Amino acid sequence: MKKIFESIFGEYDQYVFYPLMATLTAAVGLIVFDNKGFQAFFDTINKWLIFNFAWGFQVSALIVILFGFWLAFSRYGKLKLGKEDDQPEFSTLAWVSMMFSAGFGLGVWMWTGAEIMYHLDTSAMIANAGQTGKPGGVPMALQSVFMDWGIHGWMLFAVGGLAIAFPAYRLGKPINLAAGLYGIFKEKAYTNKWGKATDVLGAVASLGGTAAALGFGITMIGFGLSSFLGIEVGFTGKVISMIFLVAAFVASASSGIKRGIKFLSLVNIWMSAALCIFLLIVGPTNYIFTNIFEALGLYLNNFFSASLWGDAGTFVNGEWQTRGWNNWWLVFFILWWASYIPFCGGFIARISKGRTIKEYVLGSVILPTAMTFILFGIMGSIAAHIEISGAFPIYESIKNDVGSTLYVILEQYPFASITTVFVFVSTIIYGITTYDSTTYFISMQVAKGESDPKITMRILWGAVIGFFGLVSVSVGNFDAIKSLAIVCGAPFFVVLIVYMYSIVKMLKMADTGDL
């Protein structure tokens, strides 16, 4: 049986394949037969983690950020991810486009105009300033958006990816999560129980995180199908959206990373840029720039205090009790990004050969953060302007269907029939690139760190993720999958701390010529 499997899908690691498949089978079974119990179980753990250890996750994320920048500007920053004569495999634009499309693409399109409105209405910081729902609260709301989607997430990915890429490219080792432990266990990292457990845990977290992202995408695609083709947004539209994404992914997967993911990522970046330029021209240009730069100033000025803010000044009946806003936003996002560390970190490692540590860290953190800020700054500022000026009750629309946000924004401006189709197509492309890069990463883990796993292996895991998504759609339970991702992602903070120790050990080994 093993020989038949390997003749079709290529060599695989049974210690990763079977535990991963067993975990997914159990999850699907629980979703189908005990949907409410499954969600309640992981929701309980999720809330317990968030409301009891928020400070720990905030401190840990800040430590990772400081560690990453220290690496970039230390004497180790000149070391290459590879041999001294290795050159980057991809241009800087293609490199950044792929990591952005793989990591945040779907989530950004989903929340780009919506999140600012939630912060404006519910932020505890804005409430303390007496600016809830008021124009003066808009820059503060955008600052909170920048906190959620900015440096925190990208640095988590960068440090996780560095731990994998450094030994992989300097020693020609497999590109899997176990590689990040090389500084501690050396060659045993690939065979001992800790390495295998890291591979499996990371793959499960990646599946959960991607399933949640696909849930966002399906919501937007479903709304688009309803608008353009009259297909019901509910169950039927979501199933059609999921099937379409699976089919499109298969076409992309057959093209390989250098053509499929790279080409689509570049297309989407140019599409996103074109839409931003259009909205800057037809929208409230002066207000957009003013709000972005004011929010950026707040972000830079308050970065450390906002990173560690915990609502410690709120007491109810003499007892300290947080209002929950920070826990459900920044802390939740930190945990969600932690679930992306294996997938995004591993994928960034795969496409970063030949870059110095300094170029790698700054390029994979600053550049995509800047792109995210531009998108959120433009769309969020426009959404707030529409709401506060009374042009349209956009917040009500968002609360009814968050997937409608970008479409509703575009309908307030000329050429809506064209721009909404434009966004619909872009959303599909982001869905394909997220899907393709995830399957590429998981296939690498199962295929013993093979940098270019067989197409059949990638299609196999694409089908598995697609089936997982269809089951979730059928029972309407992407929230449960999202909670599963958070629960699996939380332990990766521990793994990341170990990775940091391993990185330091590897850098010292590089000093002595052993790496």
Disulfide bonds with the S-S distance in Angstrom:
none
